[in-house]
Every structure is written in C-alpha cells, then in structure tokens.
Amino acid sequence: MIINNVIRGFSKLTEEEKRNFIAGLCIDPAQAEDRLEHFLVADENERTQFLELSENTISSFHTPYGIAPNLRVNGKVYHVPLAIEESSVVAAVSHSARFWAEHGGFTVTGLSTVKLGHVYFRWFGNPSYIREHWRQLKLFLLERLKKITTNMVGRGGGILSLELQDETLMIDNLFKIELKVETVNSMGANFVNTCLEDMAEALDMFFNLDNGQEGRKLQVAMAILSNYTPECTVTIEASCEIDDLKPISGWLPVEVFTDKLRLAYQIAHHDPYRAVTHNKGIMNGVDAVLMATGNDSRAAEAAAHAFAARDGQYRALSHCSVNGNRLSIGLTIPIALGTVGGITNLHPLARLSLEILGNPTAKELMGVVASVGLASNFAAVRSLVTTGIQKGHMRLHLSNILNMLNVTNGQREEAELYFNNRTVSFNAVKHFLHEITH
C-alpha cells in the first residue's frame, strides 16, 4: 500500500517486485531495472546467499577490488586486497609499501586483543547494597555465562574480567558492569552481546530472589558491546636511514624533505584541523582492507577517532621522529576484527581476500591492516611536503573523465600529454577533445 509516497510492506515484496517499484522512481524505469539486474550475481546459489546478507536487497553495489603488492610486515610479504573507489589510495599504498619493503618493512611492536561491553542499570536503593553484594553477584553471573562461553574457551578465548563500575557522578543512580573478553579469531560482536544480554537477564533474577523487594529497585537500561576498544590495539613501526629517502624526496634536498616530513606529523599532532585529514589518510588504507576482508569498517572508524581524542584533544594517530641519521614512523590504532565468522565466511570475495593473504589469524591481520594504514598515511604526507596532493589526484581524475567520454587510445595519449601541467576539469577535457577531433 502506498499513501503519499510512503509504502507499507516493502520488505514483504518479492525481489522482483521491489526492483520494479524502485525502478519506477527513475526517469527511465526500463533502463534502471536493467542496471539493477545487471549487477546481481549470476550464479543462482551465490545470488541467493548474497541477497540474504542484508534487508531489502535489490542489487549489489560494486566497488573496485585491487591489490597493493609488496607489503612487508614482520618479515613476511603480503599482496593486499583493497576494496576502494579512490584509485589514488591503491597507488599510494603500493608505492609506499614497496619503498618500506626495501628498507626492512613494518614491524608490529605491540598488540592486544581485549574486547569489551557493558550492562547499564539504575539502582534506586542504597548504593552500598550493590557494592556489598557484588562478589556474590559476580560469581552468579560467571556461573551462568559458562553455558555461553564453553566453545570460546575451547578455542583459547573467553571472559577475562567482570567489574562493577559506579557511574552515579555522571548520571544519578547509574551503574554498569564491564565485561572484558578474548574472542581469538572472531570479531566477537555476537558473542559479547549474547553474554551481556544474558547478564542483564540474570541481574533481574538475582535481585528478585529476595521476595522481589530489592528487584523493584533495579532497572536495566541496556546491554551492548562497545566499539571503543582501547585495549584491542596494534602498534607498528618502520624506519630507514635518512639517505634512503633520496629517491622519494622529489626536488627537495633530503635533509629539507626529512625536516618537512617531521614537521607535517608534528602539525597533525597539535592541530585538530590537520589531524582529522591526516587520520582520514590512515583510514583510507585501513577501511579498504577491512572492506575487502568482510570486516566492519564503521566500527573501526568510530574506534579510531575516539582513540585519537583520548587525551581530550583530537590528535594524529601516527607519528614521525628523527634520531641521528634515521627516520622512524609509527602508528597505534584500535582495530577489532575477525578472520572467521560473519560475512568473512559468507562473502566469496572476503573469503578469497583472506586466502590471498595466506589465511592469517586475527592478530596477523591486525598487523597487515595497520601497516596499510601507515603506508597510505606516509604516502599522503610525502606528497603534501613535495609535489602537493593534487598532482596525483588530477592525473587519476583525468583518467576517469577520459573513461567517461569513451576516448580512443590515441586521444588518451594526446590528452595526458596536454594536461600534464594544466588544470584538469570535465569542461576543459571536453573542449580539448573537441579541438583535436574537429
């Protein structure tokens, strides 16, 4: 039923009916329907599986899937799948990865994998009652959770700690129970939330044992994992001799290049306006690997930006230092990810991505993801302090425009030569093509 453009029961329509309805919103419904149909997976089994990954699916949205070769992490070389529409990112990561691979690569110097979540509740009785009964309540909760955690414990994970935290200074009567867990190779969201919801149910049960008198003083607000994971982080570093930077220092003397590079990182540490864009350059690489491997890039973004502001000011996640004749770059970033379970098992390209990477453990993948992020960041800062960021962007922008205009190989060569040192815009390219063909 459609009333004033509001449709009811859309989710109950068949796949074809949904597609027909949406195509009818377009200027050329037949063309729109053909386009939606064209991008669906051809294989019937995979198509059904893909359509069921999300709600109200009518087609699939394709993102370029490329490879950044030669990423060396802890001595091992990876050829890393990236799912991203911005070709300059793939080019930048590839160039940076090769440079650092030839100078020792990236090294993981710190890694932790603690995930956490909370049960928030209000207690309207005497606060001391909660504290006095916490030990008994904790044992009660842990005993109940055994039925959920058995398999995870068997894989080497499980509950690490369970703590009561008084939040009454923040909000009247508010307490929370913090759960910390190890989920091994799974991202662990479902596991954590299952544990938390069971704990919320157990809270009501525990306090209602006393003839319901104390139970009426308890109100569970919610039980949910946190995507802020300051104890699930990876730290990576790379370093080289300053003279090794000569091939990438452009027209600058290597000492000047090194000084400008270090200054750029210092600015990003102190100035939030620069730090946001600096960190976006890191997440360009991070998100591309997470997308390719079926991991949650939205959670990673949220965690990274919260981590960047952990001291009260938003700062750069990466750093650069010079010690004698060596330059070092480094990055610490929170990344909660998995190599088993969820979409990593369901999406064919996600499975293939992990296979290309050698079926890494979650810890190994954390190192790869962080290294790609730092490689992307280094390449961007290097461009900023030498040629500027636009030169590479404009070259790729020109390529996209030429593809859009369906030029011949000869026209492409002439356009690339003409616009080598000229401003690129759609109208300028179109005008140039008109001039050389008429």
Secondary structure, 3 states (H helix, E strand, C coil): CEECCEECCHHHCCHHHHHHHHHCCCCCHHHHHHHHHHCCCCCHHHHHHHHCCCCCCCCCCCCCEEEEEEEEECCEEEEEEEECCCHHHHHHHHHHHHHHHCCCCEEEEEECCEEEEEEEEEECCCHHHHHHHHHHHHHHHHHHHHHHHHHHHHCCCEEEEEEEEECCCCCCCEEEEEEEEECCCECCHHHHHHHHHHHHHHHHHHHHCCCCCCHHHEEEEEEEECCCCCCCEEEEEEEEEHHHHHHHCCCCCHHHHHHHHHHHHHHHHHCHHHHHHHHHHHHHHHHHHHHHCCCCHHHHHHHHHHHHCCCCCCCCCEEEEEECCEEEEEEEEECCCCCECCHHHHCHHHHHHHHHCCCCCHHHHHHHHHHHHHHHHHHHHHHHCCCCCHHHHHHHHHHHHHHHCCCCHHHHHHHHHHHHHCCCCHHHHHHHHHHHHC
